[in-house]
Amino acid sequence: MSIRKSPNRVTSPLPFEAEAAAQAWGRRVAIARKTRRWTLRDLAAKAGIGPNTAVQVERGDPQVGLGNWLRVFWALDLLDEFSRASRLSGDSVDAELLAERLPQRVRR
């Protein structure tokens, strides 16, 4: 894993597990797209992103913004899958109670 450089910043590599997860999400997108018989251009148009970004999503590129990932999952009607990963627990009532108890701000 190498350090990725862009003209404006240097980012450190992702932990192995995080990089593997991004690549797994990318494979999931590619399978869903191909199942629908869409080209990368079709996916890009439906998601409102550029074709190069669609390629980066399918590669699991961690530099792709979260908004673009969400657009792709929306276009493929997979937002439920994506949302499941963000749940605090399996029980929505527990998650709401936990969220209510959290402070609005965390200060030093």
Backbone as a chain_set.jsonl record, in Angstrom:
{"seq": "MSIRKSPNRVTSPLPFEAEAAAQAWGRRVAIARKTRRWTLRDLAAKAGIGPNTAVQVERGDPQVGLGNWLRVFWALDLLDEFSRASRLSGDSVDAELLAERLPQRVRR", "coords": {"N": [[0.845, -1.158, 0.0], [0.669, 2.159, -0.898], [1.417, 5.619, -0.263], [-0.985, 7.888, -1.218], [-0.883, 10.596, -3.436], [-2.085, 13.81, -4.075], [-2.522, 16.871, -5.934], [-3.032, 18.772, -3.944], [-2.889, 17.621, -1.409], [-1.563, 15.12, 0.833], [-2.371, 11.873, 1.584], [-2.686, 9.43, 4.116], [-2.286, 5.879, 3.938], [-5.111, 3.665, 4.006], [-6.225, 1.632, 6.779], [-5.738, -1.892, 6.494], [-8.119, -3.464, 6.754], [-10.132, -1.57, 6.332], [-9.618, -0.766, 3.726], [-10.098, -3.184, 2.413], [-12.818, -3.43, 2.916], [-13.844, -1.25, 1.458], [-13.191, -2.089, -1.122], [-14.788, -4.36, -1.246], [-17.359, -3.221, -1.164], [-17.2, -1.922, -3.601], [-17.061, -4.12, -5.368], [-19.606, -5.12, -4.888], [-21.196, -3.107, -5.976], [-20.405, -3.3, -8.684], [-21.357, -5.871, -9.329], [-24.116, -5.504, -8.942], [-24.613, -3.568, -10.907], [-23.954, -4.937, -13.288], [-25.774, -7.041, -13.157], [-28.084, -5.681, -13.713], [-27.629, -5.159, -16.283], [-26.372, -2.793, -17.067], [-24.209, -0.35, -18.457], [-21.078, 1.168, -17.469], [-21.304, 3.839, -18.086], [-24.103, 4.093, -18.132], [-24.686, 3.68, -15.402], [-23.304, 5.858, -14.296], [-24.712, 8.019, -15.42], [-27.301, 7.619, -14.348], [-26.756, 7.904, -11.656], [-25.824, 10.449, -11.543], [-23.147, 11.16, -11.7], [-19.729, 11.348, -12.887], [-18.363, 9.244, -15.516], [-15.74, 8.358, -14.913], [-15.704, 8.533, -12.154], [-17.571, 6.576, -11.53], [-16.122, 4.321, -12.279], [-14.065, 4.464, -10.38], [-15.564, 4.042, -8.042], [-16.382, 1.369, -8.39], [-13.922, 0.178, -8.194], [-13.44, 0.513, -5.579], [-12.173, 2.737, -4.593], [-10.855, 4.699, -2.078], [-10.757, 7.433, -2.175], [-12.996, 8.452, -3.328], [-15.758, 10.481, -2.785], [-18.132, 10.314, -0.086], [-20.699, 11.159, -0.739], [-20.859, 10.573, -3.466], [-20.729, 7.776, -3.404], [-23.168, 7.304, -2.105], [-24.959, 8.29, -4.028], [-24.579, 6.397, -6.05], [-25.389, 4.01, -4.775], [-28.038, 4.711, -4.358], [-28.946, 4.98, -7.041], [-28.79, 2.328, -7.836], [-30.684, 1.234, -6.28], [-29.962, 0.332, -3.752], [-29.772, 1.492, -1.296], [-30.79, 0.646, 1.166], [-29.116, -1.483, 1.897], [-26.72, -0.121, 2.261], [-27.463, 1.589, 4.313], [-27.914, -0.163, 6.42], [-25.41, -0.705, 7.395], [-24.845, 1.541, 8.868], [-26.348, 1.55, 11.142], [-26.787, 1.784, 14.667], [-27.334, -0.352, 16.314], [-28.881, -3.623, 16.229], [-31.45, -3.246, 17.05], [-33.746, -0.797, 16.615], [-35.007, 0.792, 18.53], [-33.287, 0.691, 20.774], [-31.105, 1.976, 19.603], [-32.109, 4.566, 19.163], [-32.587, 5.399, 21.829], [-29.975, 5.328, 22.835], [-28.796, 7.282, 21.205], [-30.193, 9.541, 22.082], [-29.109, 9.931, 24.596], [-26.543, 10.732, 24.181], [-24.142, 13.38, 24.302], [-24.683, 16.664, 22.926], [-22.489, 18.08, 22.086], [-18.981, 17.462, 22.137], [-16.497, 18.368, 24.218], [-13.164, 19.398, 25.014]], "CA": [[0.0, 0.0, 0.0], [1.501, 3.346, -0.975], [0.757, 6.878, 0.09], [-1.55, 8.53, -2.402], [-0.615, 12.024, -3.469], [-2.852, 14.646, -4.993], [-1.836, 18.152, -5.992], [-3.269, 19.607, -2.776], [-2.743, 16.957, -0.116], [-1.027, 13.769, 0.913], [-3.188, 11.111, 2.518], [-2.062, 8.191, 4.555], [-3.029, 4.712, 3.471], [-6.158, 3.143, 4.889], [-5.94, 0.335, 7.386], [-6.029, -2.996, 5.578], [-9.523, -3.865, 6.84], [-10.958, -0.52, 5.728], [-9.411, -0.853, 2.277], [-10.802, -4.389, 1.964], [-14.256, -3.135, 2.955], [-14.137, -0.38, 0.314], [-13.141, -2.923, -2.322], [-15.969, -5.23, -1.218], [-18.499, -2.388, -1.591], [-17.031, -1.715, -5.038], [-17.486, -5.352, -6.051], [-21.073, -5.197, -4.768], [-21.723, -2.166, -6.974], [-20.167, -3.863, -10.015], [-22.29, -6.988, -9.525], [-25.471, -4.95, -9.092], [-24.686, -2.904, -12.214], [-23.948, -5.954, -14.344], [-27.038, -7.765, -13.059], [-29.078, -4.832, -14.37], [-27.166, -5.009, -17.673], [-26.028, -1.393, -17.286], [-22.806, -0.014, -18.674], [-20.587, 2.154, -16.502], [-21.905, 5.13, -18.465], [-25.483, 4.062, -17.657], [-24.652, 3.886, -13.961], [-22.891, 7.232, -14.042], [-25.819, 8.922, -15.772], [-28.4, 7.443, -13.392], [-26.302, 8.379, -10.35], [-25.458, 11.862, -11.626], [-21.704, 11.3, -11.501], [-18.968, 11.125, -14.107], [-17.966, 7.85, -15.762], [-14.495, 8.036, -14.191], [-16.064, 8.325, -10.749], [-18.209, 5.256, -11.466], [-15.023, 3.34, -12.315], [-13.402, 4.526, -9.083], [-16.446, 3.405, -7.069], [-16.288, -0.084, -8.567], [-12.593, -0.247, -7.727], [-13.382, 0.705, -4.132], [-11.216, 3.805, -4.335], [-11.254, 5.432, -0.884], [-10.76, 8.874, -2.434], [-14.321, 8.837, -3.818], [-16.531, 11.064, -1.703], [-19.274, 9.56, 0.405], [-21.877, 11.56, -1.507], [-20.879, 9.818, -4.726], [-21.116, 6.405, -3.061], [-24.602, 7.303, -1.83], [-25.646, 8.443, -5.315], [-24.503, 5.106, -6.745], [-26.28, 3.068, -4.093], [-29.411, 5.15, -4.652], [-29.247, 4.64, -8.434], [-28.928, 0.874, -7.921], [-31.725, 0.859, -5.318], [-29.277, -0.431, -2.711], [-29.552, 2.317, -0.11], [-31.07, -0.126, 2.383], [-27.893, -2.212, 2.255], [-25.749, 0.853, 2.748], [-27.969, 2.109, 5.58], [-27.758, -1.183, 7.468], [-24.067, -0.592, 7.966], [-24.75, 2.718, 9.73], [-27.204, 1.401, 12.319], [-26.062, 1.645, 15.925], [-27.542, -1.704, 16.816], [-29.922, -4.326, 15.505], [-32.75, -2.806, 17.554], [-33.843, 0.636, 16.37], [-35.382, 1.47, 19.777], [-32.047, 0.862, 21.523], [-30.285, 2.975, 18.919], [-32.684, 5.888, 19.44], [-32.329, 5.732, 23.229], [-28.553, 5.618, 22.949], [-28.547, 8.569, 20.557], [-30.756, 10.597, 22.93], [-28.247, 10.109, 25.772], [-25.249, 11.273, 23.788], [-24.087, 14.843, 24.377], [-24.766, 17.367, 21.641], [-21.12, 18.43, 21.737], [-17.919, 16.905, 22.962], [-15.451, 19.389, 24.386], [-11.987, 18.978, 25.786]], "C": [[0.9, 1.234, 0.0], [0.701, 4.571, -0.543], [0.298, 7.54, -1.195], [-1.293, 10.021, -2.326], [-1.556, 12.686, -4.461], [-2.162, 15.992, -5.006], [-1.954, 18.955, -4.696], [-3.012, 18.93, -1.435], [-2.069, 15.596, -0.27], [-1.889, 13.043, 1.939], [-2.454, 9.843, 2.904], [-2.899, 7.023, 4.078], [-4.079, 4.297, 4.506], [-5.66, 1.911, 5.614], [-6.401, -0.773, 6.439], [-7.507, -3.349, 5.562], [-10.447, -2.842, 6.178], [-10.828, -0.547, 4.206], [-10.143, -2.063, 1.703], [-12.314, -4.155, 1.939], [-14.655, -2.249, 1.77], [-14.139, -1.187, -0.984], [-14.343, -3.864, -2.39], [-17.218, -4.455, -1.638], [-18.41, -2.138, -3.101], [-17.45, -2.93, -5.846], [-19.002, -5.496, -6.009], [-21.732, -4.295, -5.795], [-21.571, -2.75, -8.37], [-21.135, -5.004, -10.309], [-23.705, -6.473, -9.755], [-25.637, -4.286, -10.456], [-24.795, -3.93, -13.338], [-25.227, -6.775, -14.339], [-28.146, -7.004, -13.782], [-28.756, -4.607, -15.847], [-26.902, -3.542, -18.037], [-24.542, -1.287, -17.613], [-22.369, 0.929, -17.562], [-21.164, 3.535, -16.805], [-23.365, 5.214, -18.026], [-25.534, 4.362, -16.158], [-24.313, 5.336, -13.632], [-24.033, 8.212, -14.318], [-26.946, 8.826, -14.751], [-28.033, 7.983, -12.014], [-25.944, 9.86, -10.368], [-23.994, 12.116, -11.317], [-21.005, 11.091, -12.836], [-18.603, 9.663, -14.276], [-16.691, 7.447, -15.022], [-14.771, 7.785, -12.713], [-16.729, 6.967, -10.573], [-17.149, 4.153, -11.473], [-14.326, 3.299, -10.952], [-14.246, 3.859, -7.991], [-16.319, 1.894, -7.178], [-14.929, -0.637, -8.156], [-12.487, -0.163, -6.204], [-12.374, 1.761, -3.736], [-11.668, 4.631, -3.129], [-11.277, 6.952, -1.067], [-12.1, 9.367, -2.964], [-15.122, 9.334, -2.627], [-17.751, 10.23, -1.333], [-20.545, 9.907, -0.362], [-21.986, 10.806, -2.822], [-21.245, 8.362, -4.49], [-22.623, 6.337, -2.844], [-25.421, 7.462, -3.104], [-25.696, 7.112, -6.069], [-25.439, 4.093, -6.093], [-27.74, 3.434, -4.312], [-29.812, 4.724, -6.07], [-29.496, 3.142, -8.602], [-30.01, 0.335, -6.98], [-31.149, -0.038, -4.22], [-29.065, 0.381, -1.439], [-29.848, 1.57, 1.183], [-29.84, -0.894, 2.841], [-26.869, -1.273, 2.865], [-26.168, 1.354, 4.13], [-27.801, 1.11, 6.716], [-26.406, -1.07, 8.149], [-23.958, 0.57, 8.948], [-25.589, 2.605, 10.997], [-26.364, 1.169, 13.566], [-26.204, 0.258, 16.532], [-28.62, -2.363, 15.97], [-31.314, -3.875, 15.892], [-32.846, -1.293, 17.424], [-34.235, 1.407, 17.622], [-34.145, 1.712, 20.628], [-31.186, 1.951, 20.909], [-30.806, 4.382, 19.195], [-32.416, 6.316, 20.874], [-30.869, 6.088, 23.448], [-28.249, 6.987, 22.366], [-29.072, 9.724, 21.402], [-29.845, 10.906, 24.11], [-26.886, 10.715, 25.429], [-25.259, 12.792, 23.903], [-24.169, 15.454, 22.98], [-23.38, 17.734, 21.142], [-20.157, 17.694, 22.652], [-16.811, 17.934, 23.007], [-14.305, 18.813, 25.192], [-12.004, 19.568, 27.149]], "O": [[1.807, 1.332, 0.827], [-0.527, 4.544, -0.472], [1.074, 7.73, -2.131], [-1.466, 10.637, -1.274], [-1.788, 12.17, -5.555], [-1.295, 16.242, -4.169], [-1.061, 19.741, -4.38], [-2.926, 19.615, -0.416], [-2.021, 15.016, -1.355], [-2.109, 13.548, 3.04], [-1.703, 9.268, 2.116], [-4.098, 7.171, 3.839], [-3.941, 4.548, 5.703], [-4.77, 1.217, 5.123], [-7.35, -0.592, 5.675], [-8.095, -3.516, 4.493], [-11.43, -3.213, 5.538], [-11.813, -0.371, 3.488], [-10.74, -1.977, 0.63], [-13.005, -4.633, 1.039], [-15.693, -2.478, 1.149], [-14.997, -0.984, -1.843], [-14.858, -4.135, -3.475], [-18.046, -4.975, -2.386], [-19.427, -2.144, -3.794], [-18.11, -2.803, -6.878], [-19.614, -5.941, -6.98], [-22.722, -4.681, -6.417], [-22.512, -2.701, -9.163], [-21.673, -5.095, -11.412], [-24.408, -6.943, -10.648], [-26.683, -4.424, -11.091], [-25.633, -3.799, -14.23], [-25.717, -7.166, -15.399], [-29.032, -7.606, -14.388], [-29.51, -3.952, -16.567], [-27.17, -3.107, -19.157], [-23.726, -2.053, -17.099], [-23.199, 1.43, -16.803], [-21.473, 4.303, -15.893], [-23.823, 6.273, -17.597], [-26.323, 5.192, -15.706], [-24.959, 5.96, -12.79], [-24.28, 9.125, -13.53], [-27.489, 9.849, -14.332], [-28.899, 8.465, -11.285], [-25.777, 10.464, -9.308], [-23.637, 13.147, -10.746], [-21.641, 10.694, -13.812], [-18.538, 8.919, -13.297], [-16.578, 6.314, -14.555], [-14.142, 6.926, -12.095], [-16.483, 6.279, -9.582], [-17.274, 3.164, -10.751], [-14.033, 2.222, -10.434], [-13.703, 3.187, -7.114], [-16.165, 1.211, -6.166], [-14.818, -1.812, -7.806], [-11.555, -0.705, -5.611], [-11.783, 1.687, -2.658], [-12.756, 5.206, -3.154], [-11.767, 7.672, -0.197], [-12.322, 10.576, -3.043], [-15.161, 8.684, -1.582], [-18.322, 9.531, -2.17], [-21.379, 9.034, -0.606], [-23.084, 10.44, -3.242], [-21.985, 7.771, -5.277], [-23.284, 5.424, -3.339], [-26.469, 6.833, -3.245], [-26.719, 6.75, -6.65], [-26.192, 3.401, -6.78], [-28.588, 2.551, -4.438], [-30.893, 4.172, -6.271], [-30.322, 2.736, -9.419], [-30.222, -0.875, -6.897], [-31.76, -1.027, -3.817], [-28.261, -0.002, -0.589], [-29.212, 1.839, 2.202], [-29.551, -0.953, 4.036], [-26.229, -1.598, 3.866], [-25.329, 1.524, 5.014], [-27.569, 1.506, 7.859], [-26.285, -1.314, 9.35], [-23.054, 0.578, 9.784], [-25.537, 3.496, 11.845], [-25.362, 0.455, 13.533], [-25.288, -0.239, 17.188], [-29.203, -1.726, 15.093], [-32.266, -4.096, 15.143], [-32.085, -0.576, 18.074], [-33.841, 2.563, 17.774], [-33.961, 2.811, 21.151], [-30.6, 2.76, 21.628], [-30.016, 5.295, 19.436], [-32.057, 7.468, 21.119], [-30.558, 7.04, 24.164], [-27.52, 7.771, 22.973], [-28.452, 10.787, 21.435], [-29.817, 12.044, 24.578], [-26.165, 11.161, 26.321], [-26.279, 13.425, 23.63], [-23.776, 14.837, 21.989], [-23.114, 17.709, 19.941], [-20.484, 17.352, 23.789], [-16.257, 18.322, 21.979], [-14.472, 17.859, 25.953], [-11.092, 19.324, 27.939]]}, "num_chains": 1, "name": "protein.A"}
